[in-house]
Amino acid sequence: MNPLVAGLNRVGARQLDTERIKKDFPILNTKIRGKSLVYLDNAATTQKPIQVVNALSSYYLESNANVHRAIHDLGARATELYEGARERVAGFIGASKPSEIVFTRNATEAVNLVAYAWGRRNVGPGDEIITTPMEHHSNLVPWQQLAGATGARLRFIDLTPDGRLDMESFYRLLNERTRLVAVSQGSNVLGTINPVAEICRAAREAEAVVLVDGAQSVPHMPVNVASLGCDFLAISGHKMLGPTGIGVLYGRADLLEAMDPFLFGGDMISYVHLETAGWNEIPYKFEAGTPNIAGAIGLAAAIDYLEGLGMEQIESHERQLVKLAMHRLGELGYVEMHGPAGDRAGLISFNIKGIHPHDVATVLNEEGVAIRAGHHCAQPLMEWLNVPATNRASFYIYNDEEDVDRMVQAITRVKEFFRHVIV
Ligand code: 7TS
């Protein structure tokens, strides 16, 4: 027997009970083109368990009111739930206090908040911002804008041929002009896990601030801001079983205190006169207007679900699956996979020579297998890979060995469809 398969059976059975988990996700029973759905687009967004949907509906049905303003009991209950969610997030990522947790719409807004509220005040002409060619556009374009507005310069860490950060290149770039290092912990295309703790240590010595894009890591592995030593961390709730429209910016309290607000209006003020206003304390000064109360509550329920499984178990489950999938795709002989061979996150980007990724994804869809095709909002990385687009299969807690089988089988159908072009 294939030792990877044996390993997966042994470890998978002991770690995550996917059969039980799947029961919490009714959407996974959906039929696509008459076939049962295999959902492998988790890096785009994950499915939601009934526990999260129930948390949303019971909030709306039993506790709906605006937060931070009402004297009435319902308002107090909504505020308690919303602030409880903030505490839940703080505990989940090891923040030292809830006030370091700012609720945003998504990871994109969290990065933009830092680019405006921290960047416009702390970055000037001749300063440098270090980032990488593997960033999602969300962690690149805001820095391009900041550099353009302030006269700062973007510097890019080189990648190794297998898609890791070349750390020597990072150490060469880091200098007294570096104000910020903006780096993803997990690449949404290559599956690379970047050594962010090491980057944070070095940046601290150089007195530079580090923003970690945790959109693809926080849902999949234990992440603790204290042990990473990062200054900012951006998270999207919808990529970790939570609702859409809720994200998180973790920021070190002293940095948040010193920053200007990003958006202005209700709830973020301490006083307003006709001509002037003063700002509320953190984190409220960054949460102008009525927030996504239900979204925060749903995110807390998602964290409960994930912690119930265990982040280490989730990480190891995905690693087993991706290892198996890479092995099986490698055996086909016509699938070119991108990114590191081992020690990587639970997703695989690949190309099949001579066939556009959209065609591959279309054939897979016919077979009920949902994968993504495109540039994955990482166009500079597509240039680096020298492809217009890739296919991407991304795994999560409910995926299992059978899902890998179904994907591989569907890819063999692609070969049948396009046999004249595959050599
Ligand atoms: N950072 C990374 C590494 C991401 O993968 C994404 C979204 C974001 C930031 C932005 O997250 P958002 O919730 O603010 O949109 N990535 C993807 C993806 O790979 N496919 O669809 C969205």
Residues whose N, C-alpha, C, O or C-beta is under 5 A from the ligand:
A	BS01	7TS	A43 A44 N106 A107 T108 H136 S138 S184 G186 N188 D213 A215 Q216 S236 H376
